[in-house]
Amino acid sequence: MDLINSSVAEFTELLASKTSVPGGGGASALVASIGIALGDMVGEFTVGKKKYVDVEPEIIKLMEKAQKLRVDLLQCIEDDAVAFEPLSKAYSMPKEAEGRDEIMEKCLKDAASVPMHILELACEAVDLQREFADKGSVIMISDAATGVAMLQGAIKGAAVNVKINTKSMKDRTYADELDRRVDVLVKEYVSRADDIYSDVWNRL
């Protein structure tokens, strides 16, 4: 399944269908990649303008980071699908099957790891978006705000896709630690995203 190179129509049709993948994790990765792409676009419209010559070196570095994040997030769409498929099969195993608990536990941890990575990448993208909003072309600040709103949605989406897996884990020490990390990131970065959006809103 080549989800990364599917058309928008194909991807959304798959999302809407009765299939296990793509799901919330892949959708969150896509939304986050679009969100940071908007930040990169702010940079594109900033570089080369006399008004912003003093910040141009910073903007170029931000764009390089944004481009890498966008590519990494797109890869997470495929990674999420690959990680979830074994879990889907594990759920269909008879409860009395030998080794089911061990298989389930590994699959749950693998399935949780990708949305956790998406969450971390989306948080990193929010920090970049702060810079794009503050230093980028003023005529593009609405795009920075749109991007950060999408990143906030991706953060929330990735977070619940971690927690739906940790909820079923038997290794509660591992699960609780992962949940704690999720809680910390969501609390901090949803607030940061709100602040960036509000700052732009008040400048319009």
C-alpha positions as CSV (number, residue, x, y, z in Angstrom):
1,M,0.0,0.0,0.0
2,D,1.6,3.3,-1.2
3,L,-0.4,5.7,0.9
4,I,2.2,8.5,0.6
5,N,1.8,8.7,-3.2
6,S,-2.0,8.2,-3.3
7,S,-4.1,11.1,-4.4
8,V,-6.0,13.2,-1.9
9,A,-9.2,11.6,-3.2
10,E,-7.9,8.1,-2.8
11,F,-6.5,8.7,0.6
12,T,-9.7,10.3,2.0
13,E,-11.8,7.5,0.3
14,L,-9.7,4.9,2.2
15,L,-10.1,6.9,5.4
16,A,-13.9,6.8,4.9
17,S,-14.0,3.1,4.1
18,K,-14.3,0.0,6.3
19,T,-10.5,-0.7,6.4
20,S,-8.1,-0.7,9.3
21,V,-5.6,1.6,7.6
22,P,-5.2,4.4,7.1
23,G,-6.7,5.6,10.4
24,G,-6.3,8.3,12.9
25,G,-2.6,8.0,13.2
26,G,-2.0,8.3,9.4
27,A,-4.5,11.1,9.2
28,S,-2.7,13.0,12.0
29,A,0.6,12.6,10.2
30,L,-0.9,13.9,7.0
31,V,-2.4,16.9,8.7
32,A,0.8,17.7,10.5
33,S,2.8,17.5,7.3
34,I,0.4,20.0,5.7
35,G,0.6,22.2,8.7
36,I,4.4,22.5,8.6
37,A,4.3,22.8,4.8
38,L,2.4,26.0,5.3
39,G,5.1,27.3,7.6
40,D,7.7,26.5,4.9
41,M,5.5,28.4,2.4
42,V,5.7,31.5,4.7
43,G,9.5,31.1,4.5
44,E,9.4,30.9,0.7
45,F,7.6,34.2,0.6
46,T,10.0,35.8,3.0
47,V,13.4,34.9,1.6
48,G,14.6,37.3,-1.0
49,K,12.6,40.3,0.3
50,K,14.6,43.4,1.2
51,K,12.4,44.0,4.2
52,Y,13.4,40.6,5.7
53,V,17.1,40.5,4.8
54,D,18.2,40.6,8.4
55,V,16.3,37.4,9.3
56,E,16.9,35.6,6.0
57,P,19.6,33.3,7.3
58,E,17.3,32.2,10.1
59,I,14.4,31.7,7.8
60,I,16.5,29.5,5.5
61,K,17.5,27.3,8.4
62,L,13.9,27.1,9.5
63,M,12.8,26.1,6.0
64,E,15.4,23.3,5.9
65,K,14.1,21.9,9.2
66,A,10.4,22.3,8.0
67,Q,11.1,20.4,4.8
68,K,12.7,17.5,6.8
69,L,9.8,17.4,9.2
70,R,7.3,17.3,6.3
71,V,9.0,14.4,4.7
72,D,9.4,12.5,8.0
73,L,5.7,13.1,8.8
74,L,4.7,11.7,5.4
75,Q,6.8,8.6,6.1
76,C,4.8,8.2,9.3
77,I,1.7,7.6,7.3
78,E,3.1,4.5,5.8
79,D,4.8,3.5,9.1
80,D,1.6,3.7,11.0
81,A,-0.2,1.5,8.5
82,V,2.7,-1.1,8.7
83,A,2.7,-1.0,12.5
84,F,-1.1,-1.4,12.8
85,E,-1.6,-4.4,10.5
86,P,-0.1,-7.0,12.9
87,L,-2.1,-5.6,15.7
88,S,-5.3,-5.9,13.7
89,K,-4.4,-9.6,13.1
90,A,-3.5,-10.1,16.7
91,Y,-7.0,-8.9,17.8
92,S,-8.5,-11.6,15.7
93,M,-6.6,-14.4,17.4
94,P,-8.6,-16.7,19.7
95,K,-8.1,-15.6,23.3
96,E,-6.9,-19.1,24.3
97,A,-4.3,-19.2,21.5
98,E,-0.8,-19.9,22.8
99,G,1.4,-16.9,23.0
100,R,-1.4,-14.5,22.2
101,D,-0.7,-12.2,25.2
102,E,2.9,-11.8,24.2
103,I,2.1,-11.1,20.6
104,M,-0.6,-8.6,21.6
105,E,1.8,-6.8,23.9
106,K,4.5,-6.4,21.2
107,C,1.9,-5.3,18.6
108,L,0.4,-2.8,21.0
109,K,3.8,-1.3,21.7
110,D,4.7,-1.1,18.0
111,A,1.3,0.4,17.2
112,A,1.8,3.1,19.9
113,S,5.3,4.0,18.8
114,V,4.4,5.6,15.5
115,P,1.7,8.0,16.7
116,M,4.1,8.8,19.6
117,H,6.7,9.8,17.0
118,I,4.0,11.8,15.0
119,L,3.2,13.6,18.2
120,E,6.8,14.5,18.9
121,L,7.4,15.7,15.3
122,A,4.2,17.8,15.4
123,C,5.4,19.4,18.6
124,E,8.7,20.2,17.0
125,A,6.8,21.7,14.1
126,V,4.8,24.0,16.4
127,D,8.1,25.5,17.6
128,L,9.2,26.2,14.0
129,Q,5.8,27.7,13.3
130,R,6.3,30.1,16.1
131,E,9.4,31.4,14.3
132,F,7.7,31.6,10.9
133,A,4.8,33.5,12.5
134,D,7.1,36.0,14.3
135,K,9.8,36.5,11.7
136,G,8.1,35.6,8.3
137,S,6.4,37.9,5.9
138,V,3.4,39.7,7.5
139,I,1.3,39.1,4.4
140,M,1.6,35.3,5.1
141,I,0.8,35.2,8.8
142,S,-2.7,33.8,8.1
143,D,-0.9,30.7,6.6
144,A,1.3,30.4,9.7
145,A,-1.9,30.5,11.8
146,T,-3.6,27.9,9.6
147,G,-0.6,25.7,9.8
148,V,-0.4,25.8,13.6
149,A,-4.1,25.1,13.9
150,M,-3.5,22.0,11.8
151,L,-0.5,21.0,13.9
152,Q,-2.6,21.3,17.1
153,G,-5.2,19.0,15.6
154,A,-2.5,16.5,14.6
155,I,-1.1,16.6,18.2
156,K,-4.5,15.8,19.7
157,G,-5.1,13.1,17.1
158,A,-1.7,11.4,17.5
159,A,-2.1,11.6,21.3
160,V,-5.4,9.6,21.4
161,N,-3.9,7.1,19.0
162,V,-1.1,6.4,21.5
163,K,-3.5,6.1,24.4
164,I,-5.9,3.7,22.7
165,N,-3.0,1.3,22.6
166,T,-1.5,1.9,26.0
167,K,-5.0,1.3,27.5
168,S,-4.8,-2.4,26.5
169,M,-1.2,-3.0,27.5
170,K,-0.4,-5.4,30.4
171,D,2.9,-3.8,31.0
172,R,1.5,-0.9,33.0
173,T,4.9,0.6,33.9
174,Y,5.6,1.0,30.2
175,A,2.1,2.2,29.4
176,D,2.0,4.7,32.3
177,E,5.3,6.2,31.3
178,L,4.2,6.6,27.7
179,D,0.9,8.2,28.8
180,R,2.8,10.6,31.1
181,R,5.0,11.7,28.1
182,V,1.8,12.2,26.0
183,D,0.1,14.2,28.7
184,V,3.1,16.5,29.1
185,L,3.5,17.2,25.4
186,V,-0.2,17.7,24.8
187,K,-0.6,20.1,27.7
188,E,2.5,22.1,26.7
189,Y,2.0,22.2,22.9
190,V,-1.7,22.6,22.6
191,S,-1.2,25.7,24.8
192,R,1.7,26.9,22.6
193,A,-0.3,26.4,19.4
194,D,-3.2,28.4,21.0
195,D,-0.8,31.2,21.8
196,I,0.6,31.4,18.3
197,Y,-2.9,31.3,16.7
198,S,-4.1,34.0,19.1
199,D,-1.1,36.2,18.4
200,V,-1.7,36.1,14.7
201,W,-5.4,36.6,15.2
202,N,-4.8,39.7,17.1
203,R,-2.5,41.1,14.4
204,L,-5.2,40.8,11.7
